[in-house]
Amino acid sequence: MSEEISLVLEETNEAMNKVIQHLDFELNKIRAGKANPMMLDSVKVDYYGAPTPLKNIANVNTPDARTITVQAWEKNMLNEIAKAILEANLGLNPQNNGDLIIIGVPMLTEERRKELSKKAHAEGEHARVGIRNARKEAIDFIRQAQKDGLPEDEAKSGETKVQEITDKFNRKVDDILAAKDKDIMTI
């Protein structure tokens, strides 16, 4: 196999890995009824005039499956943190006890579980689109290389390998979604 085909396969693999990483990141934001510190990753706190990620100014922990605690490194930031959590519109109600913020994670209703499952599957579809785009770029490159003199058998072999990589990553997306679906639907 030619060096340029090997390079395209490597780049395609990397691009599809990034799609999977992004899918994992997005799915971690979807809560599954259990408390998870990543639920607060999108929260930005007004830290002395600058919007700062919560994890940069506080420790976020889960002492049990239904509770998240936020311990600010500066106690005077507790009110700002509570305000930021409310404004993030995550459906969480922070309670400030003066030392730390306690957030009770409510049980999910069946309807809400189905909504979250749909949201997870929508993220999965975005991932599939990303995988298809990486596949298309690789196939286009191989076909252009064939026009520029790459032997036909090497081009066909390269396209077959690109499809194998694509199939592997589509199976990964399916597996990740199945696991997330199970997590969401488990009470």
Contact map, one row per residue, 1 for C-alpha under 8 A:
1110110000000000000000000000000000000000000000000000000000000000000000000000000000000000000000000000000000000000000000000000000000000000000000000000000001000100000000000000000000000000000
1111110000000000000000000000000000000000000000000000000000000000000000000000000000000000000000000000000000000000000000000000000000000000000000000000000001000000000000000000000000000000000
1111111000000000000000000000000000000000000000000000000000000000000000000000000000000000000000000000000000000000000000000000000000000000000000000000000000000000000000000000000000000000000
0111111100000000000000000000000000000000000000000000000000000000000000000000000000000000000000000000000000000000000000000000000000000000000000000000000000000000000000000000000000000000000
1111111110000000000000000000000000000000000000000000000000000000000000000000000000000000000000000000000000000000000000000000000000000000000001000000000000100100000000000000000000000000000
1111111111000000000000000000000000000000000000000000000000000000000000000000000000000000000000000000000000000000000000000000000000000000000000000000000000000000000000000000000000000000000
0011111111100000000000000000000000000000000000000000000000000000000000000000000000000000000000000000000000000000000000000000000000000000000000000000000000000000000000000000000000000000000
0001111111110000000000000000000000000000000000000000000000000000000000000000000000000000000000000000000000000000000000000000000000000000010010000000000000000000000000000000000000000000000
0000111111111000000000000000000000000000000000000000000000000000000000000000000000000000000000000000000000000000000000000000000000000000010000000000000000000100110000000000000000000000000
0000011111111100000000000000000000000000000000000000000000000000000000000000000000000000000000000000000000000000000000000000000000000000000000000000000000000000000000000000000000000000000
0000001111111110000000000000000000000000000000000000000000000000000000000000000000000000000000000000000000000000000000000000000000000000000000000000000000000000000000000000000000000000000
0000000111111111000000000000000000000000000000000000000000000000000000000000000000000000000000000000000000000000000000000000000000000110010000000000000000000000010000000000000000000000000
0000000011111111100000000000000000000000000000000000000000000000000000000000000000000000000000000000000000000000000000000000000000000000000000000000000000000000000010000000000000000000000
0000000001111111110000000000000000000000000000000000000000000000000000000000000000000000000000000000000000000000000000000000000000000000000000000000000000000000000000000000000000000000000
0000000000111111111000000000000000000000000000000000000000000000000000000000000000000000000000000000000000000000000000000000000000100100000000000000000000000000000000000000000000000000000
0000000000011111111100000000000000000000000000000000000000000000000000000000000000000000000000000000000000000000000000000000000001100100000000000000000000000000000001001000000000000000000
0000000000001111111110000000000000000000000000000000000000000000000000000000000000000000000000000000000000000000000000000000000000000000000000000000000000000000000000001000000000000000000
0000000000000111111111000000000000000000000000000000000000000000000000000000000000000000000000000000000000000000000000000000000000000000000000000000000000000000000000000000000000000000000
0000000000000011111111100000000000000000000000000000000000000000000000000000000000000000000000000000000000000000000000000000001001100000000000000000000000000000000000000000000000000000000
0000000000000001111111110000000000000000000000000000000000000000000000000000000000000000000000000000000000000000000000000000001000000000000000000000000000000000000000001001100000000000000
0000000000000000111111111000000000000000000000000000000000000000000000000000000000000000000000000000000000000000000000000000000000000000000000000000000000000000000000000000000000000000000
0000000000000000011111111100000000000000000000000000000000000000000000000000000000000000000000000000000000000000000000000000001000000000000000000000000000000000000000000000000000000000000
0000000000000000001111111110000000000000000000000000000000000000000000000000000000000000000000000000000000000000000000000011001000000000000000000000000000000000000000000000000000000000000
0000000000000000000111111111000000000000000000000000000000000000000000000000000000000000000000000000000000000000000000000000000000000000000000000000000000000000000000000000000100000000000
0000000000000000000011111111100000000000000000000000000000000000000000000000000000000000000000000000000000000000000000000000000000000000000000000000000000000000000000000000000000000000000
0000000000000000000001111111110000000000000000000000000000000000000000000000000000000000000000000000000000000000000000000010000000000000000000000000000000000000000000000000000000000000000
0000000000000000000000111111110000000000000000000000000000000000000000000000000000000000000000000000000000000000000000010010000000000000000000000000000000000000000000000000000000010000000
0000000000000000000000011111111000000110000000000000000000000000000000000000000000000000000000000000000000000000000000000000000000000000000000000000000000000000000000000000000000000000000
0000000000000000000000001111111000000111100000000000000000000000000000000000000000000000000000000000000000000000000000000000000000000000000000000000000000000000000000000000000000000000000
0000000000000000000000000111111100000010000000000000000000000000000000000000000000000000000000000000000000000000000100010000000000000000000000000000000000000000000000000000000000000000000
0000000000000000000000000001111111110010000000000000000000000000000000000000000000000000000000000000000000000000000100000000000000000000000000000000000000000000000000000000000000000001000
0000000000000000000000000000011111000000000000000000000000000000000000000000000000000000000000000000000000010000100100000000000000000000000000000000000000000000000000000000000000000011100
0000000000000000000000000000001111100000000000000000000000000000010000000000000000000000000000000000000011110000000000000000000000000000000000000000000000000000000000000000000000000001001
0000000000000000000000000000001111110000000000000000000000000000110000000000000000000000000000000000000010000000000000000000000000000000000000000000000000000000000000000000000000000000000
0000000000000000000000000000001011111010000000000000000000000101111100000000000000000000000000000000000010000000000000000000000000000000000000000000000000000000000000000000000000000000000
0000000000000000000000000000001001111110000000000000000000001100100100000000000000000000000000000000000000000000000000000000000000000000000000000000000000000000000000000000000000000000000
0000000000000000000000000000000000111111100000000000000000011100000100000000000000000000000000000000000000000000000000000000000000000000000000000000000000000000000000000000000000000000000
0000000000000000000000000001100000011111100000000000000000000000000000000000000000000000000000000000000000000000000000000000000000000000000000000000000000000000000000000000000000000000000
0000000000000000000000000001111000111111110000000000000000000000000000000000000000000000000000000000000000000000000000000000000000000000000000000000000000000000000000000000000000000000000
0000000000000000000000000000100000001111111000000000010000000000000000000000000000001000000000000000000000000000000000000000000000000000000000000000000000000000000000000000000000000000000
0000000000000000000000000000100000001111111000000000111000000000000000000000000000000000000000000000000000000000000000000000000000000000000000000000000000000000000000000000000000000000000
0000000000000000000000000000000000000011111100000000100000000000000000000000000000000001000000000000000000000000000000000000000000000000000000000000000000000000000000000000000000000000000
0000000000000000000000000000000000000001111110000000110000000000000000000000000000011001000000000000000000000000000000000000000000000000000000000000000000000000000000000000000000000000000
0000000000000000000000000000000000000000011111000011110000000000000000000000000000010001000000000000000000000000000000000000000000000000000000000000000000000000000000000000000000000000000
0000000000000000000000000000000000000000001111100111110000000000000000000000000110010000000000000000000000000000000000000000000000000000000000000000000000000000000000000000000000000000000
0000000000000000000000000000000000000000000111111111000000000000000000000000000110010000000000000000000000000000000000000000000000000000000000000000000000000000000000000000000000000000000
0000000000000000000000000000000000000000000011111111000000000000000000000000100100000000000000000000000000000000000000000000000000000000000000000000000000000000000000000000000000000000000
0000000000000000000000000000000000000000000001111100000000000000000000000000000000000000000000000000000000000000000000000000000000000000000000000000000000000000000000000000000000000000000
0000000000000000000000000000000000000000000001111110000000000000000000000000000000000000000000000000000000000000000000000000000000000000000000000000000000000000000000000000000000000000000
0000000000000000000000000000000000000000000011111111000000000000000000000000000000000000000000000000000000000000000000000000000000000000000000000000000000000000000000000000000000000000000
0000000000000000000000000000000000000000000111101111100000000000000000000000000000000000000000000000000000000000000000000000000000000000000000000000000000000000000000000000000000000000000
0000000000000000000000000000000000000000000111100111110110000000000000000000000000000000000000000000000000000000000000000000000000000000000000000000000000000000000000000000000000000000000
0000000000000000000000000000000000000000111110000011111110000000000000000000000000000000000000000000000000000000000000000000000000000000000000000000000000000000000000000000000000000000000
0000000000000000000000000000000000000001101110000001111111000000000000000000000010000000000000000000000000000000000000000000000000000000000000000000000000000000000000000000000000000000000
0000000000000000000000000000000000000000100000000000111111110000000000000000000000000000000000000000000000000000000000000000000000000000000000000000000000000000000000000000000000000000000
0000000000000000000000000000000000000000000000000001111111000000000000000000000000000000000000000000000000000000000000000000000000000000000000000000000000000000000000000000000000000000000
0000000000000000000000000000000000000000000000000001111111100000000000011100000000000000000000000000000000000000000000000000000000000000000000000000000000000000000000000000000000000000000
0000000000000000000000000000000000000000000000000000011111110000000001111000000000000000000000000000000000000000000000000000000000000000000000000000000000000000000000000000000000000000000
0000000000000000000000000000000000000000000000000000001011111000000001111000000000000000000000000000000000000000000000000000000000000000000000000000000000000000000000000000000000000000000
0000000000000000000000000000000000001000000000000000001001111100000111100000000000000000000000000000000000000000000000000000000000000000000000000000000000000000000000000000000000000000000
0000000000000000000000000000000000011000000000000000000000111110000111000000000000000000000000000000000000000000000000000000000000000000000000000000000000000000000000000000000000000000000
0000000000000000000000000000000000111000000000000000000000011111111110000000000000000000000000000000000000000000000000000000000000000000000000000000000000000000000000000000000000000000000
0000000000000000000000000000000000000000000000000000000000001111101110000000000000000000000000000000000000000000000000000000000000000000000000000000000000000000000000000000000000000000000
0000000000000000000000000000000000100000000000000000000000000111111100000000000000000000000000000000000000000000000000000000000000000000000000000000000000000000000000000000000000000000000
0000000000000000000000000000000001110000000000000000000000000111111000000000000000000000000000000000000000000000000000000000000000000000000000000000000000000000000000000000000000000000000
0000000000000000000000000000000011100000000000000000000000000101111100000000000000000000000000000000000111000000000000000000000000000000000000000000000000000000000000000000000000000000000
0000000000000000000000000000000000100000000000000000000000000111111110000000000000000000000000000000011110000000000000000000000000000000000000000000000000000000000000000000000000000000000
0000000000000000000000000000000000111000000000000000000000011111011111000000000000000000000000000000011110000000000000000000000000000000000000000000000000000000000000000000000000000000000
0000000000000000000000000000000000000000000000000000000000011110001111100000000000000000000000000001111000000000000000000000000000000000000000000000000000000000000000000000000000000000000
0000000000000000000000000000000000000000000000000000000001111000000111110000000000000000000000000001110000000000000000000000000000000000000000000000000000000000000000000000000000000000000
0000000000000000000000000000000000000000000000000000000001110000000011111000000000000000000000000011100000000000000000000000000000000000000000000000000000000000000000000000000000000000000
0000000000000000000000000000000000000000000000000000000011100000000001111110110000000000000000000001000000000000000000000000000000000000000000000000000000000000000000000000000000000000000
0000000000000000000000000000000000000000000000000000000011100000000000111110000000000000000000000000000000000000000000000000000000000000000000000000000000000000000000000000000000000000000
0000000000000000000000000000000000000000000000000000000010000000000000011111110000000000000000000000000000000000000000000000000000000000000000000000000000000000000000000000000000000000000
0000000000000000000000000000000000000000000000000000000000000000000000011111110000000000000000000111000000000000000000000000000000000000000000000000000000000000000000000000000000000000000
0000000000000000000000000000000000000000000000000000000000000000000000000111111000000000000000000000000000000000000000000000000000000000000000000000000000000000000000000000000000000000000
0000000000000000000000000000000000000000000000100000000000000000000000010111111110000000000000000000000000000000000000000000000000000000000000000000000000000000000000000000000000000000000
0000000000000000000000000000000000000000000000000000000000000000000000010111111111000000000000010101100000000000000000000000000000000000000000000000000000000000000000000000000000000000000
0000000000000000000000000000000000000000000000000000000000000000000000000001111111100000000000010000000000000000000000000000000000000000000000000000000000000000000000000000000000000000000
0000000000000000000000000000000000000000000011100000000000000000000000000000111111110000000000000000000000000000000000000000000000000000000000000000000000000000000000000000000000000000000
0000000000000000000000000000000000000000000011000000010000000000000000000000111111111000000000000000000000000000000000000000000000000000000000000000000000000000000000000000000000000000000
0000000000000000000000000000000000000000000000000000000000000000000000000000011111111100000001110000100000000000000000000000000000000000000000000000000000000000000000000000000000000000000
0000000000000000000000000000000000000000000000000000000000000000000000000000001111111110000000000000000000000000000000000000000000000000000000000000000000000000000000000000000000000000000
0000000000000000000000000000000000000000001111000000000000000000000000000000000111111111000000000000000000000000000000000000000000000000000000000000000000000000000000000000000000000000000
0000000000000000000000000000000000000001001000000000000000000000000000000000000011111111110111000000000000000000000000000000000000000000000000000000000000000000000000000000000000000000000
0000000000000000000000000000000000000000000000000000000000000000000000000000000001111111111111000000000000000000000000000000000000000000000000000000000000000000000000000000000000000000000
0000000000000000000000000000000000000000000000000000000000000000000000000000000000111111100000000000000000000000000000000000000000000000000000000000000000000000000000000000000000000000000
0000000000000000000000000000000000000000011100000000000000000000000000000000000000011111110000000000000000000000000000000000000000000000000000000000000000000000000000000000000000000000000
0000000000000000000000000000000000000000000000000000000000000000000000000000000000001111111100000000000000000000000000000000000000000000000000000000000000000000000000000000000000000000000
0000000000000000000000000000000000000000000000000000000000000000000000000000000000001101111100000000000000000000000000000000000000000000000000000000000000000000000000000000000000000000000
0000000000000000000000000000000000000000000000000000000000000000000000000000000000000100111110000000000000000000000000000000000000000000000000000000000000000000000000000000000000000000000
0000000000000000000000000000000000000000000000000000000000000000000000000000000000001100111111000000001110000000000000000000000000000000000000000000000000000000000000000000000000000000000
0000000000000000000000000000000000000000000000000000000000000000000000000000000000001100001111100000001100000000000000000000000000000000000000000000000000000000000000000000000000000000000
0000000000000000000000000000000000000000000000000000000000000000000000000000000001001100000111110000111100000000000000000000000000000000000000000000000000000000000000000000000000000000000
0000000000000000000000000000000000000000000000000000000000000000000000000000000001000000000011111000111000000000000000000000000000000000000000000000000000000000000000000000000000000000000
0000000000000000000000000000000000000000000000000000000000000000000000000000011001000000000001111111110000000000000000000000000000000000000000000000000000000000000000000000000000000000000
0000000000000000000000000000000000000000000000000000000000000000000000000000000000000000000000111111110000000000000000000000000000000000000000000000000000000000000000000000000000000000000
0000000000000000000000000000000000000000000000000000000000000000000000000010010000000000000000011111100000000000000000000000000000000000000000000000000000000000000000000000000000000000000
0000000000000000000000000000000000000000000000000000000000000000000000100010000000000000000000011111100000000000000000000000000000000000000000000000000000000000000000000000000000000000000
0000000000000000000000000000000000000000000000000000000000000000000011110010010000000000000000011111110000000000000000000000000000000000000000000000000000000000000000000000000000000000000
0000000000000000000000000000000000000000000000000000000000000000000011100000010001000000000001111111111000000000000000000000000000000000000000000000000000000000000000000000000000000000000
0000000000000000000000000000000000000000000000000000000000000000001111000000000000000000000001111001111100000000000000000000000000000000000000000000000000000000000000000000000000000000000
0000000000000000000000000000000000000000000000000000000000000000001110000000000000000000000111100000111110000000000000000000000000000000000000000000000000000000000000000000000000000000000
0000000000000000000000000000000000000000000000000000000000000000011100000000000000000000000111000000011111000000000000000000000000000000000000000000000000000000000000000000000000000000000
0000000000000000000000000000000011100000000000000000000000000000011100000000000000000000000100000000001111100000000000000000000000000000000000000000000000000000000000000000000000000000000
0000000000000000000000000000000010000000000000000000000000000000010000000000000000000000000000000000000111110000000000000000000000000000000000000000000000000000000000000000000000000000000
0000000000000000000000000000000010000000000000000000000000000000000000000000000000000000000000000000000011111000000000000000000000000000000000000000000000000000000000000000000000000000000
0000000000000000000000000000000110000000000000000000000000000000000000000000000000000000000000000000000001111101100000000000000000000000000000000000000000000000000000000000000000000000000
0000000000000000000000000000000000000000000000000000000000000000000000000000000000000000000000000000000000111111100000000000000000000000000000000000000000000000000000000000000000000000000
0000000000000000000000000000000000000000000000000000000000000000000000000000000000000000000000000000000000011111110000000000000000000000000000000000000000000000000000000000000000000000100
0000000000000000000000000000000000000000000000000000000000000000000000000000000000000000000000000000000000001111111000000000000000000000000000000000000000000000000000000000000000000000000
0000000000000000000000000000000000000000000000000000000000000000000000000000000000000000000000000000000000011111111100000000000000000000000000000000000000000000000000000000000000000000000
0000000000000000000000000000000100000000000000000000000000000000000000000000000000000000000000000000000000011111111110000000000000000000000000000000000000000000000000000000000000000001100
0000000000000000000000000000000000000000000000000000000000000000000000000000000000000000000000000000000000000111111111000000000000000000000000000000000000000000000000000000000000000000100
0000000000000000000000000000000000000000000000000000000000000000000000000000000000000000000000000000000000000011111111100000000000000000000000000000000000000000000000000000000000000000000
0000000000000000000000000000011100000000000000000000000000000000000000000000000000000000000000000000000000000001111111110000000000000000000000000000000000000000000000000000000000000001000
0000000000000000000000000000000000000000000000000000000000000000000000000000000000000000000000000000000000000000111111111000000000000000000000000000000000000000000000000000000000011001100
0000000000000000000000000000000000000000000000000000000000000000000000000000000000000000000000000000000000000000011111111100000000000000000000000000000000000000000000000000000000000000000
0000000000000000000000000000000000000000000000000000000000000000000000000000000000000000000000000000000000000000001111111110000000000000000000000000000000000000000000000000000000000000000
0000000000000000000000000010010000000000000000000000000000000000000000000000000000000000000000000000000000000000000111111111000000000000000000000000000000000000000000000000000010011000000
0000000000000000000000000000000000000000000000000000000000000000000000000000000000000000000000000000000000000000000011111111100000000000000000000000000000000000000000000000000010000000000
0000000000000000000000000000000000000000000000000000000000000000000000000000000000000000000000000000000000000000000001111111110000000000000000000000000000000000000000000000000000000000000
0000000000000000000000100110000000000000000000000000000000000000000000000000000000000000000000000000000000000000000000111111111000000000000000000000000000000000000000000000000000000000000
0000000000000000000000100000000000000000000000000000000000000000000000000000000000000000000000000000000000000000000000011111111100000000000000000000000000000000000000000000110010000000000
0000000000000000000000000000000000000000000000000000000000000000000000000000000000000000000000000000000000000000000000001111111110000000000000000000000000000000000000000000000000000000000
0000000000000000000000000000000000000000000000000000000000000000000000000000000000000000000000000000000000000000000000000111111111000000000000000000000000000000000000000000000000000000000
0000000000000000001101100000000000000000000000000000000000000000000000000000000000000000000000000000000000000000000000000011111111100000000000000000000000000000000000000000100000000000000
0000000000000000000000000000000000000000000000000000000000000000000000000000000000000000000000000000000000000000000000000001111111110000000000000000000000000000000000000100100000000000000
0000000000000000000000000000000000000000000000000000000000000000000000000000000000000000000000000000000000000000000000000000111111111000000000000000000000000000000000000000000000000000000
0000000000000001001000000000000000000000000000000000000000000000000000000000000000000000000000000000000000000000000000000000011111111100000000000000000000000000000000000000000000000000000
0000000000000011001000000000000000000000000000000000000000000000000000000000000000000000000000000000000000000000000000000000001111111110000000000000000000000000000001001100000000000000000
0000000000000000000000000000000000000000000000000000000000000000000000000000000000000000000000000000000000000000000000000000000111111111000000000000000000000000000001000000000000000000000
0000000000000000000000000000000000000000000000000000000000000000000000000000000000000000000000000000000000000000000000000000000011111111100000000000000000000000000000000000000000000000000
0000000000010011000000000000000000000000000000000000000000000000000000000000000000000000000000000000000000000000000000000000000001111111110000000000000000000000000000000000000000000000000
0000000000010000000000000000000000000000000000000000000000000000000000000000000000000000000000000000000000000000000000000000000000111111111000000000000000000000011001000000000000000000000
0000000000000000000000000000000000000000000000000000000000000000000000000000000000000000000000000000000000000000000000000000000000011111111100000000000000000000000000000000000000000000000
0000000000000000000000000000000000000000000000000000000000000000000000000000000000000000000000000000000000000000000000000000000000001111111110000000000000000000000000000000000000000000000
0000000110010000000000000000000000000000000000000000000000000000000000000000000000000000000000000000000000000000000000000000000000000111111111000000000000000000010000000000000000000000000
0000000000000000000000000000000000000000000000000000000000000000000000000000000000000000000000000000000000000000000000000000000000000011111111100000000000000010010000000000000000000000000
0000000000000000000000000000000000000000000000000000000000000000000000000000000000000000000000000000000000000000000000000000000000000001111111110000000000000000000000000000000000000000000
0000000100000000000000000000000000000000000000000000000000000000000000000000000000000000000000000000000000000000000000000000000000000000111111111000000000000000000000000000000000000000000
0000100000000000000000000000000000000000000000000000000000000000000000000000000000000000000000000000000000000000000000000000000000000000011111111100000000100110000000000000000000000000000
0000000000000000000000000000000000000000000000000000000000000000000000000000000000000000000000000000000000000000000000000000000000000000001111111110000000100000000000000000000000000000000
0000000000000000000000000000000000000000000000000000000000000000000000000000000000000000000000000000000000000000000000000000000000000000000111111111000000000000000000000000000000000000000
0000000000000000000000000000000000000000000000000000000000000000000000000000000000000000000000000000000000000000000000000000000000000000000011111111110000100000000000000000000000000000000
0000000000000000000000000000000000000000000000000000000000000000000000000000000000000000000000000000000000000000000000000000000000000000000001111111111100100000000000000000000000000000000
0000000000000000000000000000000000000000000000000000000000000000000000000000000000000000000000000000000000000000000000000000000000000000000000111111110000000000000000000000000000000000000
0000000000000000000000000000000000000000000000000000000000000000000000000000000000000000000000000000000000000000000000000000000000000000000000011111110000000000000000000000000000000000000
0000000000000000000000000000000000000000000000000000000000000000000000000000000000000000000000000000000000000000000000000000000000000000000000001111111000000000000000000000000000000000000
0000000000000000000000000000000000000000000000000000000000000000000000000000000000000000000000000000000000000000000000000000000000000000000000001111111101100000000000000000000000000000000
0000000000000000000000000000000000000000000000000000000000000000000000000000000000000000000000000000000000000000000000000000000000000000000000000100111111100000000000000000000000000000000
0000000000000000000000000000000000000000000000000000000000000000000000000000000000000000000000000000000000000000000000000000000000000000000000000100011111110000000000000000000000000000000
0000000000000000000000000000000000000000000000000000000000000000000000000000000000000000000000000000000000000000000000000000000000000000000000000000001111111000000000000000000000000000000
1100000000000000000000000000000000000000000000000000000000000000000000000000000000000000000000000000000000000000000000000000000000000000000000000000011111111100000000000000000000000000000
0000100000000000000000000000000000000000000000000000000000000000000000000000000000000000000000000000000000000000000000000000000000000000000001101100011111111110000000000000000000000000000
0000000000000000000000000000000000000000000000000000000000000000000000000000000000000000000000000000000000000000000000000000000000000000000000000000000111111111000000000000000000000000000
0000000000000000000000000000000000000000000000000000000000000000000000000000000000000000000000000000000000000000000000000000000000000000000000000000000011111111100000000000000000000000000
1000100010000000000000000000000000000000000000000000000000000000000000000000000000000000000000000000000000000000000000000000000000000000000001000000000001111111110000000000000000000000000
0000000000000000000000000000000000000000000000000000000000000000000000000000000000000000000000000000000000000000000000000000000000000000001001000000000000111111111000000000000000000000000
0000000000000000000000000000000000000000000000000000000000000000000000000000000000000000000000000000000000000000000000000000000000000000000000000000000000011111111100000000000000000000000
0000000010000000000000000000000000000000000000000000000000000000000000000000000000000000000000000000000000000000000000000000000000000000000000000000000000001111111110000000000000000000000
0000000010010000000000000000000000000000000000000000000000000000000000000000000000000000000000000000000000000000000000000000000000000010011000000000000000000111111111000000000000000000000
0000000000000000000000000000000000000000000000000000000000000000000000000000000000000000000000000000000000000000000000000000000000000010000000000000000000000011111111100000000000000000000
0000000000000000000000000000000000000000000000000000000000000000000000000000000000000000000000000000000000000000000000000000000000000000000000000000000000000001111111110000000000000000000
0000000000001000000000000000000000000000000000000000000000000000000000000000000000000000000000000000000000000000000000000000000000000000000000000000000000000000111111111000000000000000000
0000000000000001000000000000000000000000000000000000000000000000000000000000000000000000000000000000000000000000000000000000000000110010000000000000000000000000011111111100000000000000000
0000000000000000000000000000000000000000000000000000000000000000000000000000000000000000000000000000000000000000000000000000000000000000000000000000000000000000001111111110000000000000000
0000000000000000000000000000000000000000000000000000000000000000000000000000000000000000000000000000000000000000000000000000000000000000000000000000000000000000000111111111000000000000000
0000000000000001100100000000000000000000000000000000000000000000000000000000000000000000000000000000000000000000000000000000000000100000000000000000000000000000000011111111100000000000000
0000000000000000000000000000000000000000000000000000000000000000000000000000000000000000000000000000000000000000000000000000000100100000000000000000000000000000000001111111110000000000000
0000000000000000000000000000000000000000000000000000000000000000000000000000000000000000000000000000000000000000000000000000000000000000000000000000000000000000000000111111111000000000000
0000000000000000000100000000000000000000000000000000000000000000000000000000000000000000000000000000000000000000000000000000000000000000000000000000000000000000000000011111111100000000000
0000000000000000000100000000000000000000000000000000000000000000000000000000000000000000000000000000000000000000000000000001001100000000000000000000000000000000000000001111111110000000000
0000000000000000000000000000000000000000000000000000000000000000000000000000000000000000000000000000000000000000000000000001000000000000000000000000000000000000000000000111111111000000000
0000000000000000000000000000000000000000000000000000000000000000000000000000000000000000000000000000000000000000000000000000000000000000000000000000000000000000000000000011111111100000000
0000000000000000000000010000000000000000000000000000000000000000000000000000000000000000000000000000000000000000000000000000000000000000000000000000000000000000000000000001111111110000000
0000000000000000000000000000000000000000000000000000000000000000000000000000000000000000000000000000000000000000000000011001000000000000000000000000000000000000000000000000111111111000000
0000000000000000000000000000000000000000000000000000000000000000000000000000000000000000000000000000000000000000000000000000000000000000000000000000000000000000000000000000011111111100000
0000000000000000000000000000000000000000000000000000000000000000000000000000000000000000000000000000000000000000000000000000000000000000000000000000000000000000000000000000001111111110000
0000000000000000000000000010000000000000000000000000000000000000000000000000000000000000000000000000000000000000000010010000000000000000000000000000000000000000000000000000000111111111000
0000000000000000000000000000000000000000000000000000000000000000000000000000000000000000000000000000000000000000000010010000000000000000000000000000000000000000000000000000000011111111100
0000000000000000000000000000000000000000000000000000000000000000000000000000000000000000000000000000000000000000000000000000000000000000000000000000000000000000000000000000000001111111110
0000000000000000000000000000000100000000000000000000000000000000000000000000000000000000000000000000000000000000000000000000000000000000000000000000000000000000000000000000000000111111110
0000000000000000000000000000001110000000000000000000000000000000000000000000000000000000000000000000000000000000100110000000000000000000000000000000000000000000000000000000000000011111111
0000000000000000000000000000000100000000000000000000000000000000000000000000000000000000000000000000000000000100110010000000000000000000000000000000000000000000000000000000000000001111111
0000000000000000000000000000000000000000000000000000000000000000000000000000000000000000000000000000000000000000000000000000000000000000000000000000000000000000000000000000000000000111111
0000000000000000000000000000000010000000000000000000000000000000000000000000000000000000000000000000000000000000000000000000000000000000000000000000000000000000000000000000000000000001111
